[in-house]
Structures are given as structure tokens and as C-alpha cells.
Amino acid sequence: MRLTIHVHPGSRHPGVGGNHDGALVVRVRERAVDGRATEAALTAVAEALSVPRRTVTLVTGATARTKTLDIPTADPPTLDRLLQL
């Protein structure tokens, strides 16, 4: 499954949930320095979808706030629930 996320680095309240122009919102504490926010976002998405981190692959957007991920084992109902938060 391909998933688009919108990352908010440096957030005081990290979490996964919500919708930003059709993308899943991911808030992380890490700043966008040396890929730390991206790695934190991938880890947060994996935890939120209850899949191993190694199954979450970044497809596009390494340095952008909007990223496309490939998650072959994602559960669509869980994703729908997170988008509604």
C-alpha cells in the first residue's frame, strides 16, 4: 500500500493522526536535521499501524514535509481510523 504523510517536525505533541490535503499527519519531536525527523516519522507510522519498522519504506520526499511511503502490510481500516482523528 502506498501512503502519503505530512510531517510536522519539532512538534511539542508528537503523534499520528489527522488529515492534511489527503495525507496522514505525523507530528514528531525531532527537528528536520540530518534526516532525524524523517526517521522519526517512519518509526511513528510503523508503530501507529502496528507493523515492523523495516516494512515501512520511503519512496519519495526525503527532504520534504510531504512524503510517500510503501507499507505492504498496512491495515486499511487502521489507516482510515488514523485519518479521521
Biopython code that builds the backbone (N, CA, C, O; Angstrom):
import numpy as np
from Bio.PDB.StructureBuilder import StructureBuilder

atoms = [
    (1, "MET", "N", (0.843, -1.166, 0.000)),
    (1, "MET", "CA", (0.000, 0.000, 0.000)),
    (1, "MET", "C", (0.893, 1.236, 0.000)),
    (1, "MET", "O", (1.880, 1.297, 0.734)),
    (2, "ARG", "N", (0.548, 2.209, -0.817)),
    (2, "ARG", "CA", (1.238, 3.499, -0.834)),
    (2, "ARG", "C", (0.485, 4.454, 0.083)),
    (2, "ARG", "O", (-0.745, 4.503, 0.072)),
    (3, "LEU", "N", (1.229, 5.204, 0.868)),
    (3, "LEU", "CA", (0.653, 6.119, 1.837)),
    (3, "LEU", "C", (1.381, 7.450, 1.755)),
    (3, "LEU", "O", (2.611, 7.487, 1.732)),
    (4, "THR", "N", (0.630, 8.541, 1.712)),
    (4, "THR", "CA", (1.208, 9.880, 1.744)),
    (4, "THR", "C", (1.067, 10.416, 3.152)),
    (4, "THR", "O", (-0.010, 10.363, 3.746)),
    (5, "ILE", "N", (2.183, 10.944, 3.690)),
    (5, "ILE", "CA", (2.163, 11.538, 5.027)),
    (5, "ILE", "C", (2.622, 12.986, 4.936)),
    (5, "ILE", "O", (3.355, 13.364, 4.022)),
    (6, "HIS", "N", (2.184, 13.783, 5.890)),
    (6, "HIS", "CA", (2.624, 15.167, 6.017)),
    (6, "HIS", "C", (3.266, 15.287, 7.395)),
    (6, "HIS", "O", (2.596, 15.111, 8.413)),
    (7, "VAL", "N", (4.560, 15.584, 7.428)),
    (7, "VAL", "CA", (5.333, 15.577, 8.670)),
    (7, "VAL", "C", (5.426, 16.984, 9.259)),
    (7, "VAL", "O", (5.694, 17.954, 8.550)),
    (8, "HIS", "N", (5.199, 17.074, 10.575)),
    (8, "HIS", "CA", (5.372, 18.310, 11.333)),
    (8, "HIS", "C", (6.551, 18.098, 12.284)),
    (8, "HIS", "O", (6.360, 17.589, 13.389)),
    (9, "PRO", "N", (7.770, 18.479, 11.877)),
    (9, "PRO", "CA", (8.922, 18.304, 12.767)),
    (9, "PRO", "C", (8.909, 19.319, 13.896)),
    (9, "PRO", "O", (8.317, 20.391, 13.766)),
    (10, "GLY", "N", (9.560, 18.985, 15.004)),
    (10, "GLY", "CA", (9.662, 19.898, 16.134)),
    (10, "GLY", "C", (8.369, 20.101, 16.885)),
    (10, "GLY", "O", (8.177, 21.145, 17.509)),
    (11, "SER", "N", (7.485, 19.138, 16.842)),
    (11, "SER", "CA", (6.186, 19.263, 17.493)),
    (11, "SER", "C", (6.294, 19.021, 18.998)),
    (11, "SER", "O", (7.027, 18.137, 19.443)),
    (12, "ARG", "N", (5.571, 19.800, 19.760)),
    (12, "ARG", "CA", (5.516, 19.585, 21.219)),
    (12, "ARG", "C", (4.681, 18.361, 21.576)),
    (12, "ARG", "O", (4.901, 17.726, 22.608)),
    (13, "HIS", "N", (3.724, 18.037, 20.715)),
    (13, "HIS", "CA", (2.814, 16.926, 20.969)),
    (13, "HIS", "C", (2.912, 15.917, 19.827)),
    (13, "HIS", "O", (2.100, 15.952, 18.902)),
    (14, "PRO", "N", (3.902, 15.015, 19.882)),
    (14, "PRO", "CA", (4.062, 14.056, 18.785)),
    (14, "PRO", "C", (2.888, 13.080, 18.714)),
    (14, "PRO", "O", (2.253, 12.768, 19.721)),
    (15, "GLY", "N", (2.624, 12.616, 17.514)),
    (15, "GLY", "CA", (1.556, 11.645, 17.330)),
    (15, "GLY", "C", (1.220, 11.476, 15.866)),
    (15, "GLY", "O", (1.689, 12.226, 15.010)),
    (16, "VAL", "N", (0.411, 10.489, 15.599)),
    (16, "VAL", "CA", (-0.016, 10.192, 14.238)),
    (16, "VAL", "C", (-1.531, 10.265, 14.206)),
    (16, "VAL", "O", (-2.213, 9.604, 14.990)),
    (17, "GLY", "N", (-2.046, 11.066, 13.301)),
    (17, "GLY", "CA", (-3.493, 11.175, 13.168)),
    (17, "GLY", "C", (-3.902, 12.497, 12.584)),
    (17, "GLY", "O", (-3.292, 13.532, 12.851)),
    (18, "GLY", "N", (-4.932, 12.450, 11.792)),
    (18, "GLY", "CA", (-5.436, 13.645, 11.145)),
    (18, "GLY", "C", (-5.179, 13.601, 9.652)),
    (18, "GLY", "O", (-4.528, 12.696, 9.130)),
    (19, "ASN", "N", (-5.716, 14.614, 8.983)),
    (19, "ASN", "CA", (-5.682, 14.649, 7.536)),
    (19, "ASN", "C", (-5.241, 16.032, 7.080)),
    (19, "ASN", "O", (-5.803, 17.037, 7.515)),
    (20, "HIS", "N", (-4.247, 16.092, 6.214)),
    (20, "HIS", "CA", (-3.786, 17.348, 5.628)),
    (20, "HIS", "C", (-3.767, 17.165, 4.114)),
    (20, "HIS", "O", (-2.842, 16.562, 3.571)),
    (21, "ASP", "N", (-4.780, 17.681, 3.435)),
    (21, "ASP", "CA", (-4.907, 17.534, 1.976)),
    (21, "ASP", "C", (-4.814, 16.071, 1.539)),
    (21, "ASP", "O", (-4.172, 15.763, 0.535)),
    (22, "GLY", "N", (-5.442, 15.185, 2.279)),
    (22, "GLY", "CA", (-5.459, 13.767, 1.931)),
    (22, "GLY", "C", (-4.285, 12.968, 2.454)),
    (22, "GLY", "O", (-4.227, 11.755, 2.253)),
    (23, "ALA", "N", (-3.347, 13.622, 3.120)),
    (23, "ALA", "CA", (-2.172, 12.937, 3.668)),
    (23, "ALA", "C", (-2.349, 12.742, 5.172)),
    (23, "ALA", "O", (-2.944, 13.579, 5.850)),
    (24, "LEU", "N", (-1.832, 11.642, 5.677)),
    (24, "LEU", "CA", (-1.851, 11.360, 7.110)),
    (24, "LEU", "C", (-0.866, 12.293, 7.812)),
    (24, "LEU", "O", (0.288, 12.395, 7.396)),
    (25, "VAL", "N", (-1.302, 12.967, 8.861)),
    (25, "VAL", "CA", (-0.451, 13.900, 9.598)),
    (25, "VAL", "C", (0.376, 13.129, 10.620)),
    (25, "VAL", "O", (-0.148, 12.321, 11.388)),
    (26, "VAL", "N", (1.694, 13.399, 10.611)),
    (26, "VAL", "CA", (2.623, 12.769, 11.548)),
    (26, "VAL", "C", (3.405, 13.893, 12.233)),
    (26, "VAL", "O", (4.150, 14.626, 11.584)),
    (27, "ARG", "N", (3.227, 14.019, 13.554)),
    (27, "ARG", "CA", (3.934, 15.033, 14.326)),
    (27, "ARG", "C", (5.049, 14.352, 15.110)),
    (27, "ARG", "O", (4.813, 13.379, 15.826)),
    (28, "VAL", "N", (6.286, 14.883, 14.966)),
    (28, "VAL", "CA", (7.445, 14.302, 15.648)),
    (28, "VAL", "C", (8.202, 15.398, 16.395)),
    (28, "VAL", "O", (8.186, 16.558, 15.984)),
    (29, "ARG", "N", (8.859, 15.033, 17.480)),
    (29, "ARG", "CA", (9.648, 15.993, 18.262)),
    (29, "ARG", "C", (10.946, 16.380, 17.545)),
    (29, "ARG", "O", (11.409, 17.513, 17.674)),
    (30, "GLU", "N", (11.525, 15.462, 16.807)),
    (30, "GLU", "CA", (12.812, 15.688, 16.162)),
    (30, "GLU", "C", (12.719, 16.809, 15.137)),
    (30, "GLU", "O", (11.697, 16.981, 14.473)),
    (31, "ARG", "N", (13.789, 17.557, 15.023)),
    (31, "ARG", "CA", (13.893, 18.622, 14.030)),
    (31, "ARG", "C", (14.317, 18.025, 12.694)),
    (31, "ARG", "O", (14.857, 16.921, 12.637)),
    (32, "ALA", "N", (14.069, 18.763, 11.634)),
    (32, "ALA", "CA", (14.418, 18.312, 10.286)),
    (32, "ALA", "C", (15.906, 18.567, 10.008)),
    (32, "ALA", "O", (16.264, 19.389, 9.164)),
    (33, "VAL", "N", (16.749, 17.850, 10.731)),
    (33, "VAL", "CA", (18.198, 17.977, 10.591)),
    (33, "VAL", "C", (18.777, 16.591, 10.380)),
    (33, "VAL", "O", (18.536, 15.682, 11.175)),
    (34, "ASP", "N", (19.533, 16.429, 9.317)),
    (34, "ASP", "CA", (20.209, 15.157, 9.022)),
    (34, "ASP", "C", (19.253, 13.971, 8.952)),
    (34, "ASP", "O", (19.638, 12.854, 9.300)),
    (35, "GLY", "N", (18.032, 14.186, 8.514)),
    (35, "GLY", "CA", (17.081, 13.097, 8.336)),
    (35, "GLY", "C", (16.452, 12.567, 9.615)),
    (35, "GLY", "O", (15.771, 11.542, 9.591)),
    (36, "ARG", "N", (16.672, 13.250, 10.728)),
    (36, "ARG", "CA", (16.126, 12.758, 12.010)),
    (36, "ARG", "C", (14.604, 12.781, 12.037)),
    (36, "ARG", "O", (13.975, 11.843, 12.528)),
    (37, "ALA", "N", (14.014, 13.846, 11.512)),
    (37, "ALA", "CA", (12.546, 13.937, 11.512)),
    (37, "ALA", "C", (11.942, 12.875, 10.599)),
    (37, "ALA", "O", (10.906, 12.294, 10.924)),
    (38, "THR", "N", (12.572, 12.623, 9.477)),
    (38, "THR", "CA", (12.072, 11.589, 8.562)),
    (38, "THR", "C", (12.118, 10.224, 9.220)),
    (38, "THR", "O", (11.143, 9.475, 9.156)),
    (39, "GLU", "N", (13.222, 9.891, 9.846)),
    (39, "GLU", "CA", (13.346, 8.590, 10.504)),
    (39, "GLU", "C", (12.333, 8.466, 11.641)),
    (39, "GLU", "O", (11.722, 7.412, 11.818)),
    (40, "ALA", "N", (12.154, 9.535, 12.408)),
    (40, "ALA", "CA", (11.171, 9.519, 13.492)),
    (40, "ALA", "C", (9.758, 9.340, 12.938)),
    (40, "ALA", "O", (8.942, 8.639, 13.537)),
    (41, "ALA", "N", (9.467, 9.968, 11.800)),
    (41, "ALA", "CA", (8.147, 9.849, 11.188)),
    (41, "ALA", "C", (7.891, 8.422, 10.711)),
    (41, "ALA", "O", (6.794, 7.896, 10.900)),
    (42, "LEU", "N", (8.881, 7.797, 10.101)),
    (42, "LEU", "CA", (8.723, 6.414, 9.638)),
    (42, "LEU", "C", (8.497, 5.469, 10.815)),
    (42, "LEU", "O", (7.680, 4.551, 10.735)),
    (43, "THR", "N", (9.215, 5.697, 11.890)),
    (43, "THR", "CA", (9.047, 4.879, 13.092)),
    (43, "THR", "C", (7.656, 5.094, 13.696)),
    (43, "THR", "O", (7.002, 4.134, 14.105)),
    (44, "ALA", "N", (7.207, 6.341, 13.751)),
    (44, "ALA", "CA", (5.885, 6.646, 14.309)),
    (44, "ALA", "C", (4.774, 6.009, 13.483)),
    (44, "ALA", "O", (3.814, 5.477, 14.042)),
    (45, "VAL", "N", (4.893, 6.059, 12.162)),
    (45, "VAL", "CA", (3.885, 5.447, 11.298)),
    (45, "VAL", "C", (3.859, 3.937, 11.506)),
    (45, "VAL", "O", (2.788, 3.336, 11.591)),
    (46, "ALA", "N", (5.027, 3.332, 11.588)),
    (46, "ALA", "CA", (5.096, 1.885, 11.810)),
    (46, "ALA", "C", (4.408, 1.507, 13.122)),
    (46, "ALA", "O", (3.644, 0.543, 13.171)),
    (47, "GLU", "N", (4.679, 2.264, 14.176)),
    (47, "GLU", "CA", (4.048, 1.984, 15.471)),
    (47, "GLU", "C", (2.539, 2.183, 15.406)),
    (47, "GLU", "O", (1.782, 1.369, 15.934)),
    (48, "ALA", "N", (2.098, 3.256, 14.763)),
    (48, "ALA", "CA", (0.668, 3.550, 14.682)),
    (48, "ALA", "C", (-0.092, 2.483, 13.897)),
    (48, "ALA", "O", (-1.245, 2.184, 14.206)),
    (49, "LEU", "N", (0.555, 1.912, 12.885)),
    (49, "LEU", "CA", (-0.086, 0.879, 12.069)),
    (49, "LEU", "C", (0.213, -0.537, 12.563)),
    (49, "LEU", "O", (-0.239, -1.518, 11.972)),
    (50, "SER", "N", (0.977, -0.632, 13.646)),
    (50, "SER", "CA", (1.351, -1.934, 14.244)),
    (50, "SER", "C", (2.046, -2.849, 13.240)),
    (50, "SER", "O", (1.716, -4.028, 13.111)),
    (51, "VAL", "N", (3.018, -2.272, 12.532)),
    (51, "VAL", "CA", (3.830, -3.062, 11.600)),
    (51, "VAL", "C", (5.295, -2.871, 11.978)),
    (51, "VAL", "O", (5.637, -1.862, 12.595)),
    (52, "PRO", "N", (6.167, -3.812, 11.624)),
    (52, "PRO", "CA", (7.594, -3.632, 11.908)),
    (52, "PRO", "C", (8.158, -2.444, 11.132)),
    (52, "PRO", "O", (7.770, -2.210, 9.987)),
    (53, "ARG", "N", (9.064, -1.702, 11.742)),
    (53, "ARG", "CA", (9.668, -0.525, 11.100)),
    (53, "ARG", "C", (10.330, -0.901, 9.776)),
    (53, "ARG", "O", (10.298, -0.115, 8.830)),
    (54, "ARG", "N", (10.921, -2.077, 9.696)),
    (54, "ARG", "CA", (11.637, -2.477, 8.483)),
    (54, "ARG", "C", (10.714, -2.617, 7.269)),
    (54, "ARG", "O", (11.195, -2.637, 6.136)),
    (55, "THR", "N", (9.393, -2.715, 7.486)),
    (55, "THR", "CA", (8.461, -2.843, 6.368)),
    (55, "THR", "C", (8.019, -1.493, 5.810)),
    (55, "THR", "O", (7.367, -1.441, 4.767)),
    (56, "VAL", "N", (8.365, -0.400, 6.493)),
    (56, "VAL", "CA", (7.983, 0.944, 6.046)),
    (56, "VAL", "C", (9.142, 1.512, 5.233)),
    (56, "VAL", "O", (10.238, 1.716, 5.756)),
    (57, "THR", "N", (8.888, 1.765, 3.946)),
    (57, "THR", "CA", (9.924, 2.237, 3.036)),
    (57, "THR", "C", (9.570, 3.617, 2.501)),
    (57, "THR", "O", (8.447, 3.849, 2.053)),
    (58, "LEU", "N", (10.533, 4.529, 2.549)),
    (58, "LEU", "CA", (10.355, 5.857, 1.983)),
    (58, "LEU", "C", (10.502, 5.772, 0.467)),
    (58, "LEU", "O", (11.517, 5.291, -0.036)),
    (59, "VAL", "N", (9.487, 6.238, -0.260)),
    (59, "VAL", "CA", (9.513, 6.204, -1.727)),
    (59, "VAL", "C", (9.943, 7.562, -2.266)),
    (59, "VAL", "O", (10.851, 7.642, -3.093)),
    (60, "THR", "N", (9.297, 8.632, -1.806)),
    (60, "THR", "CA", (9.648, 9.989, -2.238)),
    (60, "THR", "C", (9.549, 10.943, -1.061)),
    (60, "THR", "O", (8.854, 10.669, -0.082)),
    (61, "GLY", "N", (10.257, 12.077, -1.165)),
    (61, "GLY", "CA", (10.132, 13.140, -0.177)),
    (61, "GLY", "C", (11.130, 13.105, 0.948)),
    (61, "GLY", "O", (10.802, 13.502, 2.066)),
    (62, "ALA", "N", (12.344, 12.641, 0.695)),
    (62, "ALA", "CA", (13.345, 12.536, 1.758)),
    (62, "ALA", "C", (13.583, 13.864, 2.473)),
    (62, "ALA", "O", (13.811, 13.877, 3.682)),
    (63, "THR", "N", (13.534, 14.975, 1.751)),
    (63, "THR", "CA", (13.783, 16.273, 2.375)),
    (63, "THR", "C", (12.546, 17.165, 2.401)),
    (63, "THR", "O", (12.644, 18.345, 2.738)),
    (64, "ALA", "N", (11.401, 16.625, 2.055)),
    (64, "ALA", "CA", (10.157, 17.403, 2.029)),
    (64, "ALA", "C", (9.269, 17.036, 3.210)),
    (64, "ALA", "O", (9.443, 15.984, 3.824)),
    (65, "ARG", "N", (8.325, 17.902, 3.519)),
    (65, "ARG", "CA", (7.370, 17.583, 4.582)),
    (65, "ARG", "C", (6.359, 16.537, 4.131)),
    (65, "ARG", "O", (5.892, 15.734, 4.939)),
    (66, "THR", "N", (6.021, 16.543, 2.853)),
    (66, "THR", "CA", (5.104, 15.550, 2.317)),
    (66, "THR", "C", (5.910, 14.399, 1.743)),
    (66, "THR", "O", (6.764, 14.598, 0.880)),
    (67, "LYS", "N", (5.639, 13.211, 2.220)),
    (67, "LYS", "CA", (6.405, 12.026, 1.838)),
    (67, "LYS", "C", (5.466, 10.915, 1.387)),
    (67, "LYS", "O", (4.318, 10.841, 1.826)),
    (68, "THR", "N", (5.960, 10.061, 0.516)),
    (68, "THR", "CA", (5.209, 8.892, 0.094)),
    (68, "THR", "C", (5.929, 7.671, 0.645)),
    (68, "THR", "O", (7.142, 7.523, 0.498)),
    (69, "LEU", "N", (5.154, 6.797, 1.283)),
    (69, "LEU", "CA", (5.706, 5.586, 1.887)),
    (69, "LEU", "C", (5.094, 4.364, 1.232)),
    (69, "LEU", "O", (3.979, 4.414, 0.713)),
    (70, "ASP", "N", (5.828, 3.275, 1.260)),
    (70, "ASP", "CA", (5.315, 1.986, 0.836)),
    (70, "ASP", "C", (5.257, 1.106, 2.077)),
    (70, "ASP", "O", (6.262, 0.895, 2.755)),
    (71, "ILE", "N", (4.053, 0.592, 2.364)),
    (71, "ILE", "CA", (3.851, -0.250, 3.546)),
    (71, "ILE", "C", (3.029, -1.458, 3.098)),
    (71, "ILE", "O", (1.799, -1.392, 3.093)),
    (72, "PRO", "N", (3.683, -2.559, 2.723)),
    (72, "PRO", "CA", (2.947, -3.697, 2.169)),
    (72, "PRO", "C", (2.011, -4.387, 3.161)),
    (72, "PRO", "O", (1.051, -5.034, 2.743)),
    (73, "THR", "N", (2.268, -4.265, 4.462)),
    (73, "THR", "CA", (1.459, -4.995, 5.439)),
    (73, "THR", "C", (0.474, -4.100, 6.191)),
    (73, "THR", "O", (-0.056, -4.502, 7.227)),
    (74, "ALA", "N", (0.224, -2.900, 5.685)),
    (74, "ALA", "CA", (-0.670, -1.959, 6.381)),
    (74, "ALA", "C", (-2.116, -2.448, 6.348)),
    (74, "ALA", "O", (-2.562, -3.087, 5.395)),
    (75, "ASP", "N", (-2.824, -2.125, 7.422)),
    (75, "ASP", "CA", (-4.225, -2.496, 7.570)),
    (75, "ASP", "C", (-5.099, -1.286, 7.195)),
    (75, "ASP", "O", (-5.100, -0.296, 7.927)),
    (76, "PRO", "N", (-5.838, -1.336, 6.080)),
    (76, "PRO", "CA", (-6.639, -0.179, 5.647)),
    (76, "PRO", "C", (-7.616, 0.363, 6.695)),
    (76, "PRO", "O", (-7.736, 1.583, 6.807)),
    (77, "PRO", "N", (-8.320, -0.469, 7.466)),
    (77, "PRO", "CA", (-9.215, 0.106, 8.490)),
    (77, "PRO", "C", (-8.473, 0.919, 9.553)),
    (77, "PRO", "O", (-8.988, 1.931, 10.029)),
    (78, "THR", "N", (-7.281, 0.490, 9.923)),
    (78, "THR", "CA", (-6.487, 1.249, 10.893)),
    (78, "THR", "C", (-6.081, 2.589, 10.296)),
    (78, "THR", "O", (-6.124, 3.614, 10.976)),
    (79, "LEU", "N", (-5.692, 2.584, 9.039)),
    (79, "LEU", "CA", (-5.319, 3.819, 8.367)),
    (79, "LEU", "C", (-6.511, 4.770, 8.291)),
    (79, "LEU", "O", (-6.360, 5.965, 8.543)),
    (80, "ASP", "N", (-7.676, 4.265, 7.952)),
    (80, "ASP", "CA", (-8.881, 5.092, 7.897)),
    (80, "ASP", "C", (-9.180, 5.726, 9.252)),
    (80, "ASP", "O", (-9.565, 6.893, 9.326)),
    (81, "ARG", "N", (-9.003, 4.952, 10.326)),
    (81, "ARG", "CA", (-9.240, 5.471, 11.674)),
    (81, "ARG", "C", (-8.265, 6.593, 11.999)),
    (81, "ARG", "O", (-8.663, 7.601, 12.583)),
    (82, "LEU", "N", (-6.996, 6.440, 11.633)),
    (82, "LEU", "CA", (-5.996, 7.476, 11.913)),
    (82, "LEU", "C", (-6.275, 8.753, 11.118)),
    (82, "LEU", "O", (-6.069, 9.855, 11.626)),
    (83, "LEU", "N", (-6.733, 8.614, 9.900)),
    (83, "LEU", "CA", (-7.048, 9.796, 9.092)),
    (83, "LEU", "C", (-8.227, 10.576, 9.660)),
    (83, "LEU", "O", (-8.332, 11.783, 9.438)),
    (84, "GLN", "N", (-9.117, 9.904, 10.391)),
    (84, "GLN", "CA", (-10.285, 10.566, 10.958)),
    (84, "GLN", "C", (-9.998, 11.283, 12.263)),
    (84, "GLN", "O", (-10.835, 12.059, 12.723)),
    (85, "LEU", "N", (-8.848, 11.054, 12.875)),
    (85, "LEU", "CA", (-8.515, 11.700, 14.167)),
    (85, "LEU", "C", (-8.325, 13.183, 14.012)),
    (85, "LEU", "O", (-8.042, 13.875, 14.990)),
]
sb = StructureBuilder()
sb.init_structure("model")
sb.init_model(0)
sb.init_chain("A")
sb.init_seg("    ")
for serial, (resi, resn, name, xyz) in enumerate(atoms, 1):
    if name == "N":
        sb.init_residue(resn, " ", resi, " ")
    sb.init_atom(name, np.array(xyz, "f"), 0.0, 1.0, " ", f" {name:<3s}", serial, name[0])
structure = sb.get_structure()
